[in-house]
Structures are given as C-alpha cells and as structure tokens.
Amino acid sequence: MNYQIESWQRRDWRKGPRHYSCELKQNLFGRWVVLRRWGRATAFQGQSLEHPCGSYEEGLEILSAVEKRRSQRGYSPS
C-alpha cells in the first residue's frame, strides 16, 4: 500500500452560518475517496458523505463538480 499524501486535495466554502468541505484523499486501504462534510459553522456535528472513486482522476472530476455546484449556490471559498 502506498499513500500519496502530497496528492490529497481539500476545499472549504462558507455561506452565512453554513460551511461545506470536500476532500480527495486515500482511505485506510489506499483507495481514493471523496469525503464531503456540511452543516452549520457553529454546530459541533454536521453531516458527511464518503464517495469511493475508481481512480485519482475520477476523484478530481468529482471535486471539480462539487466546486462548481458550491459556486452556483452562492458559497465562497474560505
């Protein structure tokens, strides 16, 4: 198993009291996953969703799509 930590990506956005983050990283088994988290900035716990990817390139495509959607919904990078 070979972790490529230098390739991991993370993006964060805010819109008022809401936050959204998206990470492309490897899981415990070295497979690429996109982890999305969202909720209120002041809340201790929000929601999350982990999406397994077939490759790093697929993960980048998902990350790009999430970035585009956050922009369309009025979120600002933070």
Chimera marker file (.cmm) of the C-alpha trace (Angstrom):
<marker_set name="trace">
<marker id="1" x="0.000" y="0.000" z="0.000" r="1" g="1" b="0" radius="0.5"/>
<marker id="2" x="1.366" y="3.385" z="-0.990" r="1" g="1" b="0" radius="0.5"/>
<marker id="3" x="-0.141" y="6.602" z="0.358" r="1" g="1" b="0" radius="0.5"/>
<marker id="4" x="0.287" y="9.663" z="-1.869" r="1" g="1" b="0" radius="0.5"/>
<marker id="5" x="-0.337" y="12.343" z="0.754" r="1" g="1" b="0" radius="0.5"/>
<marker id="6" x="1.103" y="15.096" z="-1.465" r="1" g="1" b="0" radius="0.5"/>
<marker id="7" x="-1.762" y="14.443" z="-3.932" r="1" g="1" b="0" radius="0.5"/>
<marker id="8" x="-4.551" y="14.841" z="-1.376" r="1" g="1" b="0" radius="0.5"/>
<marker id="9" x="-6.830" y="17.840" z="-2.017" r="1" g="1" b="0" radius="0.5"/>
<marker id="10" x="-9.186" y="19.842" z="0.215" r="1" g="1" b="0" radius="0.5"/>
<marker id="11" x="-11.622" y="22.674" z="-0.492" r="1" g="1" b="0" radius="0.5"/>
<marker id="12" x="-13.717" y="24.675" z="2.001" r="1" g="1" b="0" radius="0.5"/>
<marker id="13" x="-16.646" y="27.049" z="1.424" r="1" g="1" b="0" radius="0.5"/>
<marker id="14" x="-18.907" y="29.255" z="3.544" r="1" g="1" b="0" radius="0.5"/>
<marker id="15" x="-22.270" y="30.877" z="3.042" r="1" g="1" b="0" radius="0.5"/>
<marker id="16" x="-23.504" y="32.788" z="6.061" r="1" g="1" b="0" radius="0.5"/>
<marker id="17" x="-23.576" y="30.378" z="9.015" r="1" g="1" b="0" radius="0.5"/>
<marker id="18" x="-23.181" y="27.322" z="6.777" r="1" g="1" b="0" radius="0.5"/>
<marker id="19" x="-19.984" y="25.527" z="5.831" r="1" g="1" b="0" radius="0.5"/>
<marker id="20" x="-19.129" y="22.876" z="3.256" r="1" g="1" b="0" radius="0.5"/>
<marker id="21" x="-15.862" y="21.000" z="2.779" r="1" g="1" b="0" radius="0.5"/>
<marker id="22" x="-14.722" y="18.429" z="0.257" r="1" g="1" b="0" radius="0.5"/>
<marker id="23" x="-11.596" y="16.278" z="0.482" r="1" g="1" b="0" radius="0.5"/>
<marker id="24" x="-9.989" y="13.927" z="-2.012" r="1" g="1" b="0" radius="0.5"/>
<marker id="25" x="-7.806" y="11.502" z="-0.092" r="1" g="1" b="0" radius="0.5"/>
<marker id="26" x="-6.967" y="7.853" z="0.364" r="1" g="1" b="0" radius="0.5"/>
<marker id="27" x="-8.775" y="5.664" z="2.870" r="1" g="1" b="0" radius="0.5"/>
<marker id="28" x="-7.236" y="3.116" z="5.215" r="1" g="1" b="0" radius="0.5"/>
<marker id="29" x="-6.815" y="0.659" z="2.337" r="1" g="1" b="0" radius="0.5"/>
<marker id="30" x="-5.141" y="3.162" z="0.000" r="1" g="1" b="0" radius="0.5"/>
<marker id="31" x="-8.200" y="3.614" z="-2.231" r="1" g="1" b="0" radius="0.5"/>
<marker id="32" x="-9.230" y="7.100" z="-3.349" r="1" g="1" b="0" radius="0.5"/>
<marker id="33" x="-12.374" y="8.586" z="-1.773" r="1" g="1" b="0" radius="0.5"/>
<marker id="34" x="-14.104" y="11.966" z="-1.815" r="1" g="1" b="0" radius="0.5"/>
<marker id="35" x="-15.298" y="12.966" z="1.654" r="1" g="1" b="0" radius="0.5"/>
<marker id="36" x="-17.890" y="15.738" z="1.823" r="1" g="1" b="0" radius="0.5"/>
<marker id="37" x="-18.924" y="17.459" z="5.070" r="1" g="1" b="0" radius="0.5"/>
<marker id="38" x="-21.511" y="20.178" z="5.611" r="1" g="1" b="0" radius="0.5"/>
<marker id="39" x="-23.561" y="21.862" z="8.315" r="1" g="1" b="0" radius="0.5"/>
<marker id="40" x="-23.773" y="24.968" z="10.464" r="1" g="1" b="0" radius="0.5"/>
<marker id="41" x="-20.433" y="26.569" z="11.270" r="1" g="1" b="0" radius="0.5"/>
<marker id="42" x="-21.392" y="26.844" z="14.958" r="1" g="1" b="0" radius="0.5"/>
<marker id="43" x="-22.649" y="23.256" z="15.298" r="1" g="1" b="0" radius="0.5"/>
<marker id="44" x="-20.454" y="20.593" z="16.837" r="1" g="1" b="0" radius="0.5"/>
<marker id="45" x="-21.548" y="17.942" z="14.390" r="1" g="1" b="0" radius="0.5"/>
<marker id="46" x="-22.726" y="18.178" z="10.795" r="1" g="1" b="0" radius="0.5"/>
<marker id="47" x="-23.343" y="15.592" z="8.128" r="1" g="1" b="0" radius="0.5"/>
<marker id="48" x="-20.901" y="13.782" z="5.880" r="1" g="1" b="0" radius="0.5"/>
<marker id="49" x="-20.825" y="11.551" z="2.825" r="1" g="1" b="0" radius="0.5"/>
<marker id="50" x="-17.954" y="9.396" z="1.581" r="1" g="1" b="0" radius="0.5"/>
<marker id="51" x="-17.863" y="8.557" z="-2.132" r="1" g="1" b="0" radius="0.5"/>
<marker id="52" x="-15.400" y="5.856" z="-3.299" r="1" g="1" b="0" radius="0.5"/>
<marker id="53" x="-13.530" y="6.645" z="-6.533" r="1" g="1" b="0" radius="0.5"/>
<marker id="54" x="-12.110" y="4.294" z="-9.130" r="1" g="1" b="0" radius="0.5"/>
<marker id="55" x="-9.049" y="6.498" z="-9.612" r="1" g="1" b="0" radius="0.5"/>
<marker id="56" x="-7.431" y="9.765" z="-8.595" r="1" g="1" b="0" radius="0.5"/>
<marker id="57" x="-8.628" y="11.379" z="-11.843" r="1" g="1" b="0" radius="0.5"/>
<marker id="58" x="-12.241" y="10.401" z="-11.108" r="1" g="1" b="0" radius="0.5"/>
<marker id="59" x="-11.876" y="11.969" z="-7.670" r="1" g="1" b="0" radius="0.5"/>
<marker id="60" x="-10.608" y="15.202" z="-9.231" r="1" g="1" b="0" radius="0.5"/>
<marker id="61" x="-13.659" y="15.274" z="-11.516" r="1" g="1" b="0" radius="0.5"/>
<marker id="62" x="-15.992" y="14.867" z="-8.530" r="1" g="1" b="0" radius="0.5"/>
<marker id="63" x="-14.121" y="17.570" z="-6.609" r="1" g="1" b="0" radius="0.5"/>
<marker id="64" x="-14.411" y="19.912" z="-9.593" r="1" g="1" b="0" radius="0.5"/>
<marker id="65" x="-18.161" y="19.226" z="-9.905" r="1" g="1" b="0" radius="0.5"/>
<marker id="66" x="-18.670" y="19.941" z="-6.192" r="1" g="1" b="0" radius="0.5"/>
<marker id="67" x="-16.665" y="23.164" z="-6.512" r="1" g="1" b="0" radius="0.5"/>
<marker id="68" x="-18.835" y="24.291" z="-9.432" r="1" g="1" b="0" radius="0.5"/>
<marker id="69" x="-22.052" y="23.460" z="-7.539" r="1" g="1" b="0" radius="0.5"/>
<marker id="70" x="-20.958" y="25.345" z="-4.409" r="1" g="1" b="0" radius="0.5"/>
<marker id="71" x="-20.220" y="28.406" z="-6.558" r="1" g="1" b="0" radius="0.5"/>
<marker id="72" x="-23.648" y="28.189" z="-8.225" r="1" g="1" b="0" radius="0.5"/>
<marker id="73" x="-25.274" y="28.082" z="-4.796" r="1" g="1" b="0" radius="0.5"/>
<marker id="74" x="-23.503" y="31.217" z="-3.601" r="1" g="1" b="0" radius="0.5"/>
<marker id="75" x="-20.831" y="29.691" z="-1.364" r="1" g="1" b="0" radius="0.5"/>
<marker id="76" x="-17.486" y="31.496" z="-1.078" r="1" g="1" b="0" radius="0.5"/>
<marker id="77" x="-14.122" y="29.749" z="-0.704" r="1" g="1" b="0" radius="0.5"/>
<marker id="78" x="-12.749" y="30.016" z="2.824" r="1" g="1" b="0" radius="0.5"/>
<link id1="1" id2="2" r="1" g="1" b="0" radius="0.2"/>
<link id1="2" id2="3" r="1" g="1" b="0" radius="0.2"/>
<link id1="3" id2="4" r="1" g="1" b="0" radius="0.2"/>
<link id1="4" id2="5" r="1" g="1" b="0" radius="0.2"/>
<link id1="5" id2="6" r="1" g="1" b="0" radius="0.2"/>
<link id1="6" id2="7" r="1" g="1" b="0" radius="0.2"/>
<link id1="7" id2="8" r="1" g="1" b="0" radius="0.2"/>
<link id1="8" id2="9" r="1" g="1" b="0" radius="0.2"/>
<link id1="9" id2="10" r="1" g="1" b="0" radius="0.2"/>
<link id1="10" id2="11" r="1" g="1" b="0" radius="0.2"/>
<link id1="11" id2="12" r="1" g="1" b="0" radius="0.2"/>
<link id1="12" id2="13" r="1" g="1" b="0" radius="0.2"/>
<link id1="13" id2="14" r="1" g="1" b="0" radius="0.2"/>
<link id1="14" id2="15" r="1" g="1" b="0" radius="0.2"/>
<link id1="15" id2="16" r="1" g="1" b="0" radius="0.2"/>
<link id1="16" id2="17" r="1" g="1" b="0" radius="0.2"/>
<link id1="17" id2="18" r="1" g="1" b="0" radius="0.2"/>
<link id1="18" id2="19" r="1" g="1" b="0" radius="0.2"/>
<link id1="19" id2="20" r="1" g="1" b="0" radius="0.2"/>
<link id1="20" id2="21" r="1" g="1" b="0" radius="0.2"/>
<link id1="21" id2="22" r="1" g="1" b="0" radius="0.2"/>
<link id1="22" id2="23" r="1" g="1" b="0" radius="0.2"/>
<link id1="23" id2="24" r="1" g="1" b="0" radius="0.2"/>
<link id1="24" id2="25" r="1" g="1" b="0" radius="0.2"/>
<link id1="25" id2="26" r="1" g="1" b="0" radius="0.2"/>
<link id1="26" id2="27" r="1" g="1" b="0" radius="0.2"/>
<link id1="27" id2="28" r="1" g="1" b="0" radius="0.2"/>
<link id1="28" id2="29" r="1" g="1" b="0" radius="0.2"/>
<link id1="29" id2="30" r="1" g="1" b="0" radius="0.2"/>
<link id1="30" id2="31" r="1" g="1" b="0" radius="0.2"/>
<link id1="31" id2="32" r="1" g="1" b="0" radius="0.2"/>
<link id1="32" id2="33" r="1" g="1" b="0" radius="0.2"/>
<link id1="33" id2="34" r="1" g="1" b="0" radius="0.2"/>
<link id1="34" id2="35" r="1" g="1" b="0" radius="0.2"/>
<link id1="35" id2="36" r="1" g="1" b="0" radius="0.2"/>
<link id1="36" id2="37" r="1" g="1" b="0" radius="0.2"/>
<link id1="37" id2="38" r="1" g="1" b="0" radius="0.2"/>
<link id1="38" id2="39" r="1" g="1" b="0" radius="0.2"/>
<link id1="39" id2="40" r="1" g="1" b="0" radius="0.2"/>
<link id1="40" id2="41" r="1" g="1" b="0" radius="0.2"/>
<link id1="41" id2="42" r="1" g="1" b="0" radius="0.2"/>
<link id1="42" id2="43" r="1" g="1" b="0" radius="0.2"/>
<link id1="43" id2="44" r="1" g="1" b="0" radius="0.2"/>
<link id1="44" id2="45" r="1" g="1" b="0" radius="0.2"/>
<link id1="45" id2="46" r="1" g="1" b="0" radius="0.2"/>
<link id1="46" id2="47" r="1" g="1" b="0" radius="0.2"/>
<link id1="47" id2="48" r="1" g="1" b="0" radius="0.2"/>
<link id1="48" id2="49" r="1" g="1" b="0" radius="0.2"/>
<link id1="49" id2="50" r="1" g="1" b="0" radius="0.2"/>
<link id1="50" id2="51" r="1" g="1" b="0" radius="0.2"/>
<link id1="51" id2="52" r="1" g="1" b="0" radius="0.2"/>
<link id1="52" id2="53" r="1" g="1" b="0" radius="0.2"/>
<link id1="53" id2="54" r="1" g="1" b="0" radius="0.2"/>
<link id1="54" id2="55" r="1" g="1" b="0" radius="0.2"/>
<link id1="55" id2="56" r="1" g="1" b="0" radius="0.2"/>
<link id1="56" id2="57" r="1" g="1" b="0" radius="0.2"/>
<link id1="57" id2="58" r="1" g="1" b="0" radius="0.2"/>
<link id1="58" id2="59" r="1" g="1" b="0" radius="0.2"/>
<link id1="59" id2="60" r="1" g="1" b="0" radius="0.2"/>
<link id1="60" id2="61" r="1" g="1" b="0" radius="0.2"/>
<link id1="61" id2="62" r="1" g="1" b="0" radius="0.2"/>
<link id1="62" id2="63" r="1" g="1" b="0" radius="0.2"/>
<link id1="63" id2="64" r="1" g="1" b="0" radius="0.2"/>
<link id1="64" id2="65" r="1" g="1" b="0" radius="0.2"/>
<link id1="65" id2="66" r="1" g="1" b="0" radius="0.2"/>
<link id1="66" id2="67" r="1" g="1" b="0" radius="0.2"/>
<link id1="67" id2="68" r="1" g="1" b="0" radius="0.2"/>
<link id1="68" id2="69" r="1" g="1" b="0" radius="0.2"/>
<link id1="69" id2="70" r="1" g="1" b="0" radius="0.2"/>
<link id1="70" id2="71" r="1" g="1" b="0" radius="0.2"/>
<link id1="71" id2="72" r="1" g="1" b="0" radius="0.2"/>
<link id1="72" id2="73" r="1" g="1" b="0" radius="0.2"/>
<link id1="73" id2="74" r="1" g="1" b="0" radius="0.2"/>
<link id1="74" id2="75" r="1" g="1" b="0" radius="0.2"/>
<link id1="75" id2="76" r="1" g="1" b="0" radius="0.2"/>
<link id1="76" id2="77" r="1" g="1" b="0" radius="0.2"/>
<link id1="77" id2="78" r="1" g="1" b="0" radius="0.2"/>
</marker_set>
